[in-house]
Amino acid sequence: MIKFSTYHKILRICSAVLACVLLFQAGLVSQTTATLATHTQLYLASAVAVTTGTSAISEVSFEQLEESSVFDDGSNEVQDRSTFILSATLLIILLLIVLNYSLEYIRANTPTVSKIY
């Protein structure tokens, strides 16, 4: 029986990290962390757009986005979308953990039959 395989460890670590990130992203710990995460995501989106040459955001710097109302209007949408993505990812990892342990339990309790040739 494979009790503590690397796959089990990675799934547990990923679920713990995603749960912590989700707490901060959703603003359950503090609203400041949700605002910080949203501003960071928008800053990275504008930085990536500038380096790739996307015309929609490349002409507008992060400071201009921060001062404009466009930044404030899109922040809730960005936060909701990223919270949803993190929640869905955490759900998938938790389902993998449950499936993994249930299959391990079934494998451990299944009687083995030895074949004689």
Secondary structure, 3 states (H helix, E strand, C coil): CCCCCHHHHHHHHHHHHHHHHHHHHHCCCCHHHHHHHHHHHHHHHHHHHHHHCCHHHHCCCHHHHHHCHHHHHHHHHHHHHHHHHHHHHHHHHHHHHHHHHHHHHHHHHCCCCCCCC
